[in-house]
């Protein structure tokens, strides 16, 4: 400070050159030195150890207790300050209340006092966790970048960065996406394995919903799709605890670094352009910088010590399955991705788990596979007749041939009559008439219905209602011929008719 003063620098310049020392502090030291005979037109030989000692003693006199007078004032209010802290008051409020009591001390001194004496605001010390073995752990997290044009919609959408950071080398990869679903996370993981040249043995994500279905500090439950993906690629998922960013500190610090170093101040045509540029940035800029913690270049450390320990790259692409829970409707079907699929057994109103890919739809109930269907497009339907009740299968599937065969079993004429009924460009519109014909068989018997159908066919009158009237009239005639005439009713207390004859004319 005094050397700069002798070289002609002003107070403001000295404050700036010394890294922001307050100008008032500079003035106090300069004035104290001049008071002991320092002349500005002299050389630097004036700055002897004796002069420096006198200046320091003048500006900062010796403190036997190690603190100044403000600290002693606060020590006199110790019990009052302790009571305020126990009541939950902040240091700012305590500073105001002390000023009202006539204790005017700097806020920074008060803050140092309550921290030293009462542990105010003190947090647990941060312990650095070991980096682990090379190629073992990879941390993953989402970070919001900014708005980017989506050519599919023509609108600007929020772009998210799925960031992967190797715990050992600090080498990172960034996958940009508009979505935060399971398909986007798996696509990012596939791109990360391609970028690193292999698969890490442990993946450490936070509790993002595409990966973790139910968060738990000890046994988190992963989504079925991502669990299936991790098993196919051979890595283990070690999810972080809820609201514990310290479980993945390497990736937490990478998120603001990517936002400030790569995204800020840049303009991109679309998502593809941004992705191509961020891959080059991860390799050439982030990978070749001197990391503040390791004091090494992440890319060089990764190639030298970590790349050889990774698992082999997958040989086939992974198809993201669709897992969901569906309720069985009253028609014994479930709706999966806008298509209908039948479910066996009496599972109406029960919930079943469904796994759908591009070829098959598998239905599970209580962990057991109960049905496999070929995948149908939206609006399609896959129904197995064995899944439906026997009495409803024909109607549900519009089985015309079954109706013909059933009618023929009750007689040749009944079969011919049913065939004539179904002889239409739209035969399923006549199914109810065949059902009516079969109900007549149950009511009147097969022989009578077969005879009536034969006479109706001879008359070329193909009408179920006509056959029904013929059978009804025939039964009425039979009942009239077999029923004997009833004798006249004689009532026990009936009076003779003469008793009701009126008497002679009134006089």
C-alpha positions as CSV (number, residue, x, y, z in Angstrom):
1,X,0.0,0.0,0.0
2,X,2.7,2.5,1.0
3,X,4.9,1.5,-2.0
4,X,2.1,2.3,-4.4
5,X,1.6,5.6,-2.7
6,X,5.3,6.5,-3.1
7,X,5.0,5.5,-6.9
8,X,2.4,8.2,-7.4
9,X,-0.8,6.2,-7.3
10,X,-3.9,7.8,-5.9
11,X,-6.1,6.3,-3.2
12,X,-8.7,5.0,-5.7
13,X,-6.0,3.4,-7.8
14,X,-4.4,1.8,-4.8
15,X,-7.8,0.4,-3.7
16,X,-8.3,-1.1,-7.1
17,X,-4.8,-2.6,-7.4
18,X,-5.0,-4.2,-4.0
19,X,-8.1,-6.1,-4.9
20,X,-10.8,-3.9,-3.5
21,X,-9.4,-2.6,-0.2
22,X,-11.5,0.2,1.0
23,X,-10.2,3.8,0.2
24,X,-10.7,4.8,3.8
25,X,-8.4,2.0,5.0
26,X,-5.8,3.2,2.5
27,X,-6.1,6.8,3.7
28,X,-5.6,5.7,7.3
29,X,-2.4,3.9,6.6
30,X,-1.0,6.7,4.4
31,X,-1.9,9.4,6.9
32,X,-0.3,7.4,9.7
33,X,2.9,6.9,7.7
34,X,3.1,10.6,6.8
35,X,2.7,11.3,10.5
36,X,5.9,9.4,11.2
37,X,7.8,11.3,8.5
38,X,7.1,9.5,5.2
39,X,7.6,11.9,2.3
40,X,6.0,11.1,-1.0
41,X,8.9,12.7,-3.0
42,X,11.3,10.3,-1.4
43,X,12.3,6.8,-2.5
44,X,11.1,3.4,-1.2
45,X,14.1,3.1,1.2
46,X,11.9,5.0,3.7
47,X,9.8,1.9,4.2
48,X,11.8,0.3,6.9
49,X,10.6,-2.4,9.3
50,X,10.5,0.2,12.1
51,X,8.3,2.5,10.1
52,X,5.9,-0.3,9.2
53,X,5.6,-1.4,12.8
54,X,4.8,2.2,13.9
55,X,2.2,2.6,11.2
56,X,0.5,-0.8,12.1
57,X,0.5,0.2,15.8
58,X,-1.1,3.5,15.0
59,X,-3.8,2.1,12.7
60,X,-4.5,-1.1,14.5
61,X,-3.3,-0.8,18.1
62,X,-2.6,-3.9,20.1
63,X,-5.7,-5.8,21.4
64,X,-4.9,-7.9,24.5
65,X,-8.1,-9.8,24.1
66,X,-7.7,-10.2,20.3
67,X,-10.8,-8.0,19.7
68,X,-11.7,-4.3,19.6
69,X,-14.0,-2.2,21.6
70,X,-17.1,-3.2,19.7
71,X,-16.6,-6.8,20.6
72,X,-16.3,-5.7,24.3
73,X,-19.6,-3.9,24.0
74,X,-21.3,-7.0,22.6
75,X,-19.8,-9.1,25.4
76,X,-21.6,-6.8,27.9
77,X,-24.9,-7.7,26.2
78,X,-24.3,-11.4,26.0
79,X,-27.3,-12.7,27.9
80,X,-29.6,-10.3,26.0
81,X,-28.3,-11.4,22.6
82,X,-28.6,-15.1,23.6
83,X,-32.2,-14.6,24.6
84,X,-33.0,-13.0,21.2
85,X,-31.3,-15.8,19.4
86,X,-33.3,-18.4,21.4
87,X,-36.4,-16.6,20.3
88,X,-35.4,-17.0,16.6
89,X,-34.4,-13.4,15.8
90,X,-32.0,-12.8,12.9
91,X,-28.7,-11.1,13.3
92,X,-30.1,-8.1,11.3
93,X,-33.0,-7.7,13.8
94,X,-30.6,-8.0,16.7
95,X,-28.4,-5.3,15.2
96,X,-31.4,-2.9,15.1
97,X,-32.5,-3.8,18.7
98,X,-28.9,-3.2,20.0
99,X,-28.8,0.2,18.3
100,X,-32.0,1.1,20.2
101,X,-30.3,0.2,23.5
102,X,-27.4,2.5,22.6
103,X,-25.0,-0.3,21.5
104,X,-23.8,0.9,18.1
105,X,-21.5,-1.6,16.6
106,X,-20.8,-2.6,13.0
107,X,-23.0,-5.4,11.7
108,X,-20.1,-7.5,10.6
109,X,-18.7,-7.4,14.1
110,X,-22.0,-8.5,15.5
111,X,-22.3,-11.3,13.0
112,X,-18.8,-12.6,13.8
113,X,-19.7,-12.4,17.5
114,X,-22.9,-14.4,17.3
115,X,-21.2,-17.0,15.1
116,X,-18.2,-17.4,17.4
117,X,-20.0,-17.3,20.7
118,X,-23.3,-19.0,19.8
119,X,-22.7,-20.9,16.5
120,X,-25.3,-18.7,14.8
121,X,-26.0,-19.9,11.2
122,X,-23.2,-22.4,11.3
123,X,-23.6,-25.4,9.1
124,X,-21.9,-28.7,9.1
125,X,-18.5,-28.8,7.4
126,X,-18.5,-30.1,3.9
127,X,-16.6,-33.4,3.5
128,X,-15.3,-34.3,0.1
129,X,-16.3,-37.8,-1.0
130,X,-13.7,-39.9,-2.8
131,X,-14.0,-40.1,-6.6
132,X,-14.2,-43.9,-6.6
133,X,-12.7,-46.2,-9.2
134,X,-12.2,-45.2,-12.8
135,X,-15.1,-45.9,-15.1
136,X,-17.4,-46.8,-12.2
137,X,-19.7,-43.9,-11.5
138,X,-21.5,-41.4,-13.8
139,X,-23.7,-38.7,-12.4
140,X,-26.7,-37.4,-14.3
141,X,-29.0,-34.4,-13.9
142,X,-31.4,-32.1,-15.9
143,X,-30.7,-28.4,-16.2
144,X,-32.8,-25.7,-17.9
145,X,-30.9,-23.8,-20.6
146,X,-33.3,-21.4,-22.3
147,X,-35.7,-21.0,-25.3
148,X,-34.9,-22.6,-28.6
149,X,-36.9,-22.8,-31.9
150,X,-38.7,-26.1,-32.5
151,X,-39.1,-26.6,-36.3
152,X,-41.9,-29.1,-35.8
153,X,-44.2,-26.5,-34.1
154,X,-42.6,-23.3,-35.4
155,X,-42.5,-22.0,-31.8
156,X,-39.8,-21.4,-29.2
157,X,-39.7,-24.0,-26.5
158,X,-37.8,-24.5,-23.3
159,X,-34.6,-26.5,-24.0
160,X,-33.4,-28.8,-21.3
161,X,-29.9,-30.2,-21.0
162,X,-29.4,-33.8,-19.7
163,X,-25.8,-33.6,-18.3
164,X,-23.6,-36.5,-17.6
165,X,-20.4,-36.1,-15.5
166,X,-17.8,-38.8,-14.8
167,X,-17.0,-38.8,-11.1
168,X,-13.3,-39.8,-11.6
169,X,-12.2,-37.7,-14.6
170,X,-14.9,-35.0,-14.5
171,X,-15.3,-35.5,-18.3
172,X,-18.9,-34.5,-19.2
173,X,-21.4,-35.0,-22.0
174,X,-24.6,-32.9,-22.7
175,X,-27.8,-34.1,-24.4
176,X,-30.3,-31.3,-25.4
177,X,-34.0,-32.1,-25.5
178,X,-37.4,-30.4,-25.4
179,X,-38.9,-33.2,-23.2
180,X,-38.2,-34.8,-19.8
181,X,-39.8,-38.2,-20.3
182,X,-38.4,-41.7,-20.2
183,X,-37.8,-41.8,-23.9
184,X,-35.8,-38.6,-23.8
185,X,-33.7,-39.9,-20.9
186,X,-32.9,-43.2,-22.6
187,X,-32.0,-41.4,-25.8
188,X,-29.6,-39.2,-23.8
189,X,-28.1,-42.3,-22.2
190,X,-27.6,-43.9,-25.6
191,X,-25.9,-40.8,-26.9
192,X,-23.7,-40.6,-23.8
193,X,-22.5,-44.2,-24.2
194,X,-21.6,-43.4,-27.8
195,X,-19.8,-40.3,-26.7
196,X,-17.8,-42.0,-23.9
197,X,-17.1,-45.1,-26.0
198,X,-18.6,-47.4,-23.4
199,X,-21.1,-47.9,-20.5
200,X,-20.4,-46.8,-16.9
201,X,-21.2,-49.5,-14.3
202,X,-23.2,-47.1,-12.0
203,X,-25.5,-44.3,-13.0
204,X,-26.4,-41.8,-10.3
205,X,-29.5,-39.7,-11.2
206,X,-31.6,-37.5,-9.0
207,X,-35.3,-38.5,-8.3
208,X,-36.4,-37.5,-11.8
209,X,-39.8,-39.1,-12.6
210,X,-38.7,-40.7,-15.9
211,X,-36.3,-42.9,-13.8
212,X,-37.6,-43.1,-10.3
213,X,-41.2,-44.1,-9.7
214,X,-41.1,-44.0,-5.9
215,X,-38.3,-42.2,-4.1
216,X,-36.8,-43.9,-1.0
217,X,-33.5,-43.3,0.7
218,X,-32.7,-47.0,0.8
219,X,-34.8,-48.8,-1.8
220,X,-36.1,-46.4,-4.5
221,X,-38.5,-48.0,-7.0
222,X,-37.5,-47.4,-10.6
223,X,-39.9,-47.1,-13.5
224,X,-40.3,-50.4,-15.4
225,X,-39.1,-49.0,-18.7
226,X,-35.9,-47.6,-17.3
227,X,-35.3,-50.7,-15.1
228,X,-35.6,-52.8,-18.2
229,X,-33.2,-50.4,-20.0
230,X,-30.6,-50.6,-17.3
231,X,-30.7,-54.4,-17.2
232,X,-30.3,-54.6,-21.0
233,X,-27.2,-52.3,-20.8
234,X,-25.7,-53.8,-17.7
235,X,-25.4,-50.8,-15.4
236,X,-26.8,-50.2,-11.9
237,X,-29.0,-47.2,-10.9
238,X,-28.1,-45.5,-7.6
239,X,-30.7,-42.8,-7.2
240,X,-30.0,-39.8,-4.9
241,X,-32.1,-39.0,-1.9
242,X,-34.9,-36.4,-2.2
243,X,-33.6,-32.8,-1.8
244,X,-30.0,-34.0,-1.3
245,X,-28.0,-32.4,-4.1
246,X,-24.8,-33.3,-2.3
247,X,-25.4,-36.9,-3.4
248,X,-24.3,-35.9,-6.9
249,X,-22.0,-32.8,-6.4
250,X,-19.9,-33.4,-9.5
251,X,-23.0,-33.0,-11.8
252,X,-24.5,-30.2,-9.7
253,X,-21.6,-28.0,-10.3
254,X,-21.5,-28.9,-14.0
255,X,-25.1,-27.6,-14.7
256,X,-24.3,-23.8,-14.1
257,X,-21.0,-24.3,-15.9
258,X,-22.8,-25.6,-19.0
259,X,-25.3,-22.8,-18.8
260,X,-22.7,-20.0,-18.5
261,X,-19.9,-21.4,-20.6
262,X,-21.8,-23.0,-23.5
263,X,-25.3,-21.7,-23.7
264,X,-25.0,-18.0,-22.6
265,X,-24.6,-15.5,-25.5
266,X,-25.0,-18.1,-28.2
267,X,-27.7,-18.4,-31.0
268,X,-28.7,-21.7,-32.6
269,X,-30.7,-22.5,-35.7
270,X,-32.5,-25.5,-34.1
271,X,-32.0,-28.4,-31.7
272,X,-29.8,-30.4,-34.1
273,X,-27.4,-27.4,-34.5
274,X,-27.2,-26.9,-30.8
275,X,-26.6,-30.6,-30.2
276,X,-23.8,-30.8,-32.7
277,X,-22.1,-27.7,-31.2
278,X,-22.5,-28.9,-27.6
279,X,-20.8,-32.2,-28.4
280,X,-17.8,-30.3,-29.8
281,X,-17.8,-28.0,-26.8
282,X,-17.8,-31.1,-24.4
283,X,-14.8,-32.5,-26.3
284,X,-12.7,-29.4,-27.1
285,X,-13.6,-26.8,-24.4
286,X,-14.9,-28.5,-21.3
287,X,-12.8,-31.6,-21.9
288,X,-9.5,-29.7,-22.4
289,X,-9.9,-27.1,-19.6
290,X,-7.9,-27.3,-16.4
291,X,-10.4,-28.6,-13.8
292,X,-10.3,-26.5,-10.6
293,X,-10.4,-29.6,-8.4
294,X,-8.3,-32.2,-10.2
295,X,-6.0,-29.6,-11.7
296,X,-5.9,-31.8,-14.9
297,X,-7.7,-31.9,-18.2
298,X,-10.8,-34.1,-17.9
299,X,-10.5,-35.5,-21.5
300,X,-6.9,-36.5,-21.0
301,X,-7.6,-38.2,-17.6
302,X,-10.6,-40.0,-19.1
303,X,-8.6,-41.4,-22.0
304,X,-5.6,-42.3,-19.9
305,X,-7.3,-43.9,-16.9
306,X,-11.0,-44.3,-17.3
307,X,-11.9,-45.3,-20.9
308,X,-10.4,-48.8,-20.6
309,X,-12.6,-49.7,-17.6
310,X,-16.0,-49.0,-19.3
311,X,-18.4,-51.7,-20.3
312,X,-18.7,-52.5,-24.0
313,X,-21.0,-50.5,-26.2
314,X,-24.4,-52.2,-26.9
315,X,-24.6,-53.8,-30.3
316,X,-28.3,-53.3,-30.9
317,X,-30.5,-50.3,-30.3
318,X,-32.9,-50.3,-27.4
319,X,-36.6,-50.0,-28.2
320,X,-38.3,-48.0,-25.4
321,X,-41.4,-50.0,-24.2
322,X,-44.6,-48.5,-23.1
323,X,-45.6,-49.5,-19.5
324,X,-48.9,-48.5,-18.0
325,X,-51.7,-49.7,-15.8
326,X,-55.2,-50.1,-17.3
327,X,-58.6,-51.0,-16.0
328,X,-60.5,-53.9,-17.6
329,X,-63.8,-52.6,-19.0
330,X,-67.1,-54.4,-18.9
331,X,-66.6,-55.6,-22.5
332,X,-63.5,-57.6,-21.4
333,X,-61.2,-55.2,-23.2
334,X,-58.5,-52.7,-22.3
335,X,-57.5,-49.6,-24.2
336,X,-53.7,-49.4,-24.9
337,X,-52.4,-46.5,-27.0
338,X,-55.8,-46.0,-28.6
339,X,-56.3,-49.7,-29.5
340,X,-58.4,-52.4,-27.9
341,X,-57.2,-55.7,-26.6
342,X,-59.2,-58.5,-24.9
343,X,-58.3,-59.8,-21.5
344,X,-59.1,-63.4,-20.3
345,X,-60.9,-64.4,-17.2
346,X,-63.3,-62.6,-15.0
347,X,-61.2,-59.4,-14.5
348,X,-63.8,-56.8,-15.1
349,X,-63.0,-53.7,-13.0
350,X,-59.6,-55.1,-12.1
351,X,-56.3,-53.3,-13.0
352,X,-53.7,-55.0,-15.1
353,X,-50.2,-53.9,-16.1
354,X,-49.4,-53.6,-19.8
355,X,-46.1,-53.6,-21.7
356,X,-46.3,-52.5,-25.3
357,X,-43.6,-52.3,-28.0
358,X,-43.7,-52.1,-31.7
359,X,-44.6,-55.8,-32.2
360,X,-46.4,-57.1,-29.1
361,X,-48.7,-56.1,-26.2
362,X,-48.2,-58.1,-23.0
363,X,-50.8,-58.1,-20.2
364,X,-49.8,-58.9,-16.6
365,X,-52.0,-59.4,-13.6
366,X,-50.3,-59.6,-10.2
367,X,-47.0,-60.2,-11.8
368,X,-48.2,-63.1,-14.0
369,X,-48.3,-62.9,-17.8
370,X,-51.9,-63.6,-18.8
371,X,-52.1,-62.5,-22.4
372,X,-50.1,-61.6,-25.5
373,X,-51.5,-59.7,-28.4
374,X,-50.0,-58.5,-31.7
375,X,-49.6,-54.7,-31.6
376,X,-52.5,-52.9,-33.4
377,X,-52.5,-49.3,-34.8
378,X,-54.6,-46.7,-33.2
379,X,-58.3,-47.5,-33.7
380,X,-57.5,-51.2,-34.1
381,X,-58.7,-54.2,-32.1
382,X,-57.4,-57.6,-31.2
383,X,-59.9,-60.0,-29.6
384,X,-59.4,-63.6,-28.7
385,X,-62.8,-65.5,-28.7
386,X,-61.5,-67.5,-25.8
387,X,-61.4,-64.4,-23.6
388,X,-65.1,-63.6,-24.0
389,X,-68.1,-65.4,-22.3
390,X,-69.4,-68.2,-24.5
391,X,-72.9,-66.8,-24.7
392,X,-71.6,-63.4,-26.0
393,X,-68.8,-64.5,-28.2
394,X,-70.9,-65.0,-31.3
395,X,-72.6,-61.6,-31.1
396,X,-69.3,-59.8,-30.2
397,X,-67.4,-61.3,-33.1
398,X,-70.3,-61.4,-35.5
399,X,-69.8,-65.1,-36.2
400,X,-72.4,-65.7,-39.0
401,X,-71.2,-69.2,-39.8
402,X,-71.7,-70.2,-36.2
403,X,-75.3,-69.0,-36.3
404,X,-75.9,-71.1,-39.5
405,X,-74.5,-74.2,-37.9
406,X,-76.5,-73.8,-34.7
407,X,-79.7,-73.3,-36.6
408,X,-79.0,-76.3,-38.8
409,X,-78.7,-78.5,-35.7
410,X,-82.4,-77.9,-35.0
411,X,-83.6,-79.1,-38.4
412,X,-82.9,-78.8,-42.1
413,X,-85.7,-76.3,-42.7
414,X,-84.6,-74.2,-39.7
415,X,-81.0,-74.2,-41.2
416,X,-82.3,-73.2,-44.6
417,X,-84.5,-70.5,-43.1
418,X,-81.5,-69.0,-41.1
419,X,-79.4,-69.1,-44.3
420,X,-82.1,-67.3,-46.2
421,X,-82.3,-64.7,-43.4
422,X,-78.5,-64.1,-43.5
423,X,-78.5,-63.9,-47.3
424,X,-77.8,-60.2,-47.4
425,X,-74.9,-57.8,-48.3
426,X,-74.8,-56.9,-44.6
427,X,-75.5,-60.3,-42.9
428,X,-74.6,-59.0,-39.4
429,X,-77.7,-56.7,-39.6
430,X,-79.9,-59.9,-39.6
431,X,-78.3,-61.5,-36.6
432,X,-81.0,-60.5,-34.3
433,X,-83.6,-62.2,-36.5
434,X,-81.6,-65.5,-36.3
435,X,-81.5,-65.1,-32.5
436,X,-85.3,-64.6,-32.5
437,X,-85.6,-67.8,-34.6
438,X,-83.5,-69.8,-32.1
439,X,-85.6,-68.4,-29.2
440,X,-88.7,-69.8,-31.0
441,X,-87.0,-73.2,-30.9
442,X,-86.6,-73.0,-27.2
443,X,-90.2,-72.0,-26.7
444,X,-92.1,-74.3,-29.2
445,X,-89.6,-77.1,-29.8
446,X,-87.4,-77.9,-32.7
447,X,-90.0,-80.1,-34.6
448,X,-92.7,-77.5,-34.7
449,X,-90.3,-74.7,-35.7
450,X,-88.8,-76.8,-38.4
451,X,-92.3,-77.6,-39.8
452,X,-93.3,-73.9,-39.7
453,X,-90.0,-72.9,-41.4
454,X,-90.6,-75.5,-44.1
455,X,-94.1,-74.1,-44.9
456,X,-92.8,-70.5,-44.8
457,X,-90.0,-71.4,-47.3
458,X,-92.6,-73.1,-49.6
459,X,-94.5,-69.8,-49.6
460,X,-91.3,-67.9,-50.0
461,X,-92.1,-65.8,-47.0
462,X,-88.8,-65.4,-45.1
463,X,-90.0,-63.6,-42.0
464,X,-89.4,-64.6,-38.4
465,X,-92.5,-62.7,-37.2
466,X,-94.6,-64.8,-39.6
467,X,-93.2,-68.0,-38.3
468,X,-93.8,-66.8,-34.8
469,X,-97.5,-66.1,-35.6
470,X,-97.9,-69.5,-37.3
471,X,-96.6,-71.2,-34.2
472,X,-98.8,-69.2,-31.9
473,X,-102.0,-69.9,-33.9
474,X,-101.2,-73.5,-34.1
475,X,-100.9,-73.7,-30.3
476,X,-104.2,-71.9,-29.8
477,X,-106.0,-74.4,-32.1
478,X,-104.5,-77.3,-30.2
479,X,-105.6,-75.8,-26.9
480,X,-109.2,-75.2,-28.2
481,X,-109.5,-78.8,-29.4
482,X,-108.3,-80.4,-26.2
483,X,-110.0,-78.3,-23.6
484,X,-113.5,-79.7,-22.5
485,X,-116.6,-77.5,-22.2
486,X,-117.1,-76.3,-18.6
487,X,-120.5,-76.9,-16.9
488,X,-122.6,-73.9,-16.0
489,X,-121.7,-72.3,-12.8
490,X,-124.0,-72.8,-9.9
491,X,-123.6,-70.5,-7.0
492,X,-124.5,-71.7,-3.6
493,X,-126.4,-68.5,-2.5
494,X,-127.8,-67.5,-5.8
495,X,-131.4,-66.2,-5.7
496,X,-134.2,-67.1,-8.1
497,X,-134.8,-64.6,-10.9
498,X,-138.5,-64.2,-9.8
499,X,-137.3,-62.5,-6.7
500,X,-136.1,-59.6,-8.8
501,X,-139.5,-58.9,-10.6
502,X,-141.1,-55.6,-9.6
503,X,-144.4,-55.5,-8.0
504,X,-147.7,-54.0,-9.4
505,X,-148.1,-50.3,-10.1
506,X,-148.3,-48.0,-7.2
507,X,-151.6,-46.6,-6.1
